[in-house]
Amino acid sequence: MSDASPPSPVPLPPPAWPGMREMRVANKTIEDPDGTIVSFELVPVDGKPLPAFVPGQFLTFRLRIPDPATGQPTSLARCYSLSDRPGLESYRISVKRIPGGVGSGHLHDRVQTGAVLEVMAPSGRFCLHPGNDPVALIAGGIGITPLLSMINAQIARDPDRELWLFYGVRHSGEALQSAHLQALAERHPGFHYLLCCSQPGPEERPGVDYHHAGRVDITLLRLSLRLRPYLFYLCGPQTMLESLIPALEAWGVPGERIHTENFGVVSEAARPPLALPVATSALPVPRDAGGGGIVTFRLANKKVRWDGSVRTLLEFAENQGIEAPYGCRSGACGACQCVLEAGEVNYLSNPDYTPEPGTCLLCVTAPRTDLTLEL
Ligand SMILES: Cc1cc2nc3c(=O)[nH]c(=O)nc-3n(C[C@H](O)[C@H](O)[C@H](O)COP(=O)(O)OP(=O)(O)OC[C@H]3O[C@@H](n4cnc5c(N)ncnc54)[C@H](O)[C@@H]3O)c2cc1C
């Protein structure tokens, strides 16, 4: 792979509105034959125009879900990438049903056209860099959503930019908007679409229903892409990122040209920890208290020694069976903000959301000292 300078950062606008805004579901569409993905088109209840966003960004929702035991509404934060381009009259998200999933199940089963949802402004840094550098997009499953927004935006703006999509699914029935992507590829010579099926059904025809049998792997990328300074954008399961990122680096792609998003647990390989700010509680403990030692979950009445087996306080709490709120798991939405009653934490990545004084974001912090959380 040829050398290339690092891309300049994408200019990100400040949050388009503070806190939550009410959005009405203008349309709900079932996207696939099995009904596992539904798209929601959202319009603001206040009737004001929708602010633009950067393709690749996501929305955070506060979902009010009845507690199955008491029937009382409980509140849950969940993030969904914008799956169409900016500049339209509605925002679109596309949600895959996760078996047993509380948030996705609620959206599939209970949120119908006309429903009103509470939505935070678009956020996130997994964004398509403007310019002319050729682009390779790699999606695994529902990880297609931010890439779909990037493709639609890029083709609306400049369809001549070289743009590849490698879309990995098990069989073609799982692919979101595949007919639309195929039509775009037929109309725009700059856009190349490869649907890769790891388990195509016997009735599926290679070259017609899909383009490649097998997963998206480095061999396919090397055979398809020319020796040009591509920008890579990967969104998919952790396993996909963990296999492709080192393979791309071994091929000679500089790390700063590889951009990733993961909808679940953030990959250690994908995001090496950075030396970043320290958050301090209102009552700091002395530095000699033993770096990252004992974590006290006050409300759960549990004290556990930090053993470094996980990356973040959120994962640590989950491993102890302590229910902690979360949304983006990447420091963007603030859903996991927790009062830090004593002690200090290290931030592992720079959060987009600014936590209030005396709190920390569990999803992007690890203990620096003994600490007490209001959890
Ligand atoms: C930045 C960002 C953007 C996202 N964009 C989208 C999007 O465009 N479309 C979309 O459908 N989802 C997207 N997600 C994932 C989404 O936020 C939820 O995590 C997902 O809908 C599952 O939530 P749930 O409440 O249904 O499942 P939960 O009730 O939280 O989980 C139920 C079970 O499923 C497991 N689980 C949770 N998430 C996943 C997953 N993604 N894959 C497999 N198992 C899982 C959990 O470990 C748990 O065992 C995004 C996440 C992030 C952080």
The ligand as an SDF file (V2000), in Angstrom:
LIG
                    3D

 53 58  0  0  0  0  0  0  0  0999 V2000
  -22.2080    4.4040   18.3720 C   0  0  0  0  0  0  0  0  0  0  0  0
  -23.2110    3.2900   18.2440 C   0  0  0  0  0  0  0  0  0  0  0  0
  -24.0120    3.2120   17.1190 C   0  0  0  0  0  0  0  0  0  0  0  0
  -24.9290    2.1610   16.9890 C   0  0  0  0  0  0  0  0  0  0  0  0
  -25.6840    2.0790   15.8530 N   0  0  0  0  0  0  0  0  0  0  0  0
  -26.5480    1.0610   15.7160 C   0  0  0  0  0  0  0  0  0  0  0  0
  -27.3500    0.9550   14.5330 C   0  0  0  0  0  0  0  0  0  0  0  0
  -27.2770    1.7610   13.6200 O   0  0  0  0  0  0  0  0  0  0  0  0
  -28.2260   -0.0850   14.4530 N   0  0  0  0  0  0  0  0  0  0  0  0
  -28.3410   -1.0260   15.4500 C   0  0  0  0  0  0  0  0  0  0  0  0
  -29.1740   -1.9460   15.3180 O   0  0  0  0  0  0  0  0  0  0  0  0
  -27.5740   -0.9570   16.5700 N   0  0  0  0  0  0  0  0  0  0  0  0
  -26.7060    0.0730   16.7220 C   0  0  0  0  0  0  0  0  0  0  0  0
  -25.9700    0.1710   17.8770 N   0  0  0  0  0  0  0  0  0  0  0  0
  -26.1810   -0.8190   18.9640 C   0  0  0  0  0  0  0  0  0  0  0  0
  -27.3340   -0.3470   19.8600 C   0  0  0  0  0  0  0  0  0  0  0  0
  -26.9740    0.8530   20.5310 O   0  0  0  0  0  0  0  0  0  0  0  0
  -27.6940   -1.3590   20.9470 C   0  0  0  0  0  0  0  0  0  0  0  0
  -26.5320   -1.7350   21.6380 O   0  0  0  0  0  0  0  0  0  0  0  0
  -28.3590   -2.5810   20.3760 C   0  0  0  0  0  0  0  0  0  0  0  0
  -29.5960   -2.2070   19.7520 O   0  0  0  0  0  0  0  0  0  0  0  0
  -28.6370   -3.6110   21.4930 C   0  0  0  0  0  0  0  0  0  0  0  0
  -29.3520   -2.9770   22.5050 O   0  0  0  0  0  0  0  0  0  0  0  0
  -30.4920   -3.7590   23.2920 P   0  0  0  0  0  0  0  0  0  0  0  0
  -30.9720   -2.8650   24.3810 O   0  0  0  0  0  0  0  0  0  0  0  0
  -31.5090   -4.2870   22.3250 O   0  0  0  0  0  0  0  0  0  0  0  0
  -29.7130   -5.0100   23.8570 O   0  0  0  0  0  0  0  0  0  0  0  0
  -29.3200   -5.2530   25.4130 P   0  0  0  0  0  0  0  0  0  0  0  0
  -30.5750   -5.5070   26.1710 O   0  0  0  0  0  0  0  0  0  0  0  0
  -28.4350   -4.1390   25.8490 O   0  0  0  0  0  0  0  0  0  0  0  0
  -28.4560   -6.5620   25.2760 O   0  0  0  0  0  0  0  0  0  0  0  0
  -29.0420   -7.8450   25.2250 C   0  0  0  0  0  0  0  0  0  0  0  0
  -27.9630   -8.8700   24.9420 C   0  0  0  0  0  0  0  0  0  0  0  0
  -27.4280   -8.6690   23.6260 O   0  0  0  0  0  0  0  0  0  0  0  0
  -26.0200   -8.4330   23.6590 C   0  0  0  0  0  0  0  0  0  0  0  0
  -25.7710   -7.3560   22.6830 N   0  0  0  0  0  0  0  0  0  0  0  0
  -25.8880   -6.0270   22.8920 C   0  0  0  0  0  0  0  0  0  0  0  0
  -25.5850   -5.3570   21.7640 N   0  0  0  0  0  0  0  0  0  0  0  0
  -25.2920   -6.2860   20.8370 C   0  0  0  0  0  0  0  0  0  0  0  0
  -24.9020   -6.2010   19.4790 C   0  0  0  0  0  0  0  0  0  0  0  0
  -24.7650   -5.0310   18.8520 N   0  0  0  0  0  0  0  0  0  0  0  0
  -24.6730   -7.3740   18.8410 N   0  0  0  0  0  0  0  0  0  0  0  0
  -24.8200   -8.5610   19.4590 C   0  0  0  0  0  0  0  0  0  0  0  0
  -25.1800   -8.6960   20.7490 N   0  0  0  0  0  0  0  0  0  0  0  0
  -25.4040   -7.5690   21.4260 C   0  0  0  0  0  0  0  0  0  0  0  0
  -25.7180   -7.9680   25.0630 C   0  0  0  0  0  0  0  0  0  0  0  0
  -24.3910   -8.3110   25.4290 O   0  0  0  0  0  0  0  0  0  0  0  0
  -26.7460   -8.7490   25.8720 C   0  0  0  0  0  0  0  0  0  0  0  0
  -26.3100  -10.0430   26.1390 O   0  0  0  0  0  0  0  0  0  0  0  0
  -25.0490    1.2020   18.0140 C   0  0  0  0  0  0  0  0  0  0  0  0
  -24.2420    1.3020   19.1490 C   0  0  0  0  0  0  0  0  0  0  0  0
  -23.3360    2.3190   19.2640 C   0  0  0  0  0  0  0  0  0  0  0  0
  -22.4790    2.3980   20.4910 C   0  0  0  0  0  0  0  0  0  0  0  0
  1  2  1  0
  2  3  1  0
  2 52  2  0
  3  4  2  0
  4  5  1  0
  4 50  1  0
  5  6  2  0
  6  7  1  0
  6 13  1  0
  7  8  2  0
  7  9  1  0
  9 10  1  0
 10 11  2  0
 10 12  1  0
 12 13  2  0
 13 14  1  0
 14 15  1  0
 14 50  1  0
 15 16  1  0
 16 17  1  0
 16 18  1  0
 18 19  1  0
 18 20  1  0
 20 21  1  0
 20 22  1  0
 22 23  1  0
 23 24  1  0
 24 25  2  0
 24 26  1  0
 24 27  1  0
 27 28  1  0
 28 29  2  0
 28 30  1  0
 28 31  1  0
 31 32  1  0
 32 33  1  0
 33 34  1  0
 33 48  1  0
 34 35  1  0
 35 36  1  0
 35 46  1  0
 36 37  1  0
 36 45  1  0
 37 38  2  0
 38 39  1  0
 39 40  1  0
 39 45  2  0
 40 41  1  0
 40 42  2  0
 42 43  1  0
 43 44  2  0
 44 45  1  0
 46 47  1  0
 46 48  1  0
 48 49  1  0
 50 51  2  0
 51 52  1  0
 52 53  1  0
M  END
$$$$
